[in-house]
Amino acid sequence: MSYNLYFSITKEDFKKPIPDSLQGKFSRIVANEQEEESVEVASSWEEAAEWGMFPWVRKCVDWNTQGMDNNLKVAIIKGEFSCIQGEVSALLEMGAGKVFPFNSVLTKSEAQALGRGEMFTVPEEEI
């Protein structure tokens, strides 16, 4: 059984390898010059996002701020994750020992509330 879920992931973890139990999910078939096909697995969450593997990704306003700890920067990704295949468990493990909103599994309404919060919006005085 799979669910459409949202996951808030820190920039530090966004650049790390995807957990083994999720790697096959974020792969694609590529052809070389001889038109031979092979499977290419995304090396990181970031690469999976660049390949368009997530239908929706939103990065916090400080995502590219220099000098700020990458553990304090968050992106929200949307995807379909399976309970049976251990994909939801893998996401939960990534959040072990962290507090919301860092590496948290979210419902749609929780993701929307986080996306409307100060991490993802520019204060009016800065516009």
C-alpha positions in Angstrom: 0.0 0.0 0.0 1.4 3.4 -1.0 0.6 6.8 0.1 1.2 10.3 -1.2 3.2 11.9 1.5 5.4 15.0 2.0 8.8 14.8 3.6 10.7 17.8 4.9 14.4 17.1 4.4 17.4 19.1 5.5 19.8 20.4 2.9 22.6 18.3 4.4 20.6 15.1 3.9 19.3 16.3 0.5 22.9 16.0 -0.7 23.5 12.6 0.8 22.8 9.2 -0.8 19.2 7.9 -0.7 18.7 5.1 1.8 19.1 1.6 0.2 15.5 0.7 0.6 14.5 3.7 -1.6 17.2 3.6 -4.2 15.3 1.5 -6.8 12.4 3.9 -6.5 14.7 6.8 -7.7 16.3 5.2 -10.8 15.9 5.7 -14.5 16.7 3.8 -17.7 19.4 5.4 -19.8 20.8 4.4 -23.2 24.5 4.7 -24.0 25.9 5.6 -27.4 25.4 2.0 -28.6 21.8 2.3 -27.6 22.3 -0.3 -24.9 20.0 0.4 -21.9 21.1 0.4 -18.3 19.6 1.5 -15.0 21.0 4.6 -13.4 20.3 5.2 -9.7 20.2 8.7 -8.3 23.2 9.4 -6.2 21.3 11.7 -3.9 17.9 13.2 -3.1 19.2 16.3 -4.9 19.9 14.3 -8.1 16.5 12.6 -7.9 14.9 16.0 -7.7 16.9 17.2 -10.7 15.7 14.2 -12.7 12.1 15.1 -11.9 11.4 12.1 -9.6 9.3 14.2 -7.3 6.1 15.9 -8.5 6.7 18.8 -6.1 9.8 20.2 -4.3 9.8 23.5 -2.4 13.0 24.9 -0.8 13.1 27.3 2.2 14.0 30.9 1.5 17.4 30.4 3.1 18.3 27.4 1.0 21.2 29.2 -0.8 22.3 31.4 2.1 26.0 31.1 2.6 27.3 30.6 6.1 24.1 29.1 7.5 24.2 25.5 8.7 22.7 23.1 6.1 21.0 21.2 8.9 18.8 24.3 9.4 17.7 24.5 5.8 14.7 22.5 4.7 13.0 21.4 1.5 9.6 19.8 1.3 9.3 17.0 -1.2 6.1 15.2 -2.3 6.1 11.6 -3.3 4.4 8.3 -3.2 5.9 6.0 -0.5 5.0 2.4 0.3 4.4 1.0 3.8 4.8 -2.6 2.5 8.2 -1.9 0.8 9.6 -0.2 3.9 9.8 3.2 2.2 7.9 5.0 4.9 10.0 3.3 7.6 13.2 4.6 5.7 11.8 8.1 5.9 11.0 7.8 9.6 14.6 6.5 10.3 16.0 9.6 8.6 14.1 11.7 11.1 15.2 9.7 14.2 16.6 12.0 16.8 15.5 15.1 15.0 12.6 17.5 15.7 10.0 18.9 13.4 10.4 20.2 10.8 13.7 18.5 10.2 13.4 15.2 8.2 9.7 14.8 9.1 7.0 12.8 7.3 4.1 15.2 6.8 0.5 15.1 5.7 -0.7 17.5 3.0 -2.1 19.9 5.5 1.1 19.8 7.6 3.2 20.4 4.5 0.9 23.3 3.5 1.2 24.9 7.0 5.0 24.5 7.0 5.1 26.0 3.5 3.2 29.1 4.7 5.5 29.6 7.7 8.5 31.8 8.1 11.0 29.3 6.8 9.3 29.4 3.4 8.0 33.0 3.0 9.8 36.3 2.8 8.8 38.8 5.4 6.9 41.8 3.9 9.6 44.3 5.0 12.1 42.4 2.7 9.8 42.5 -0.4 
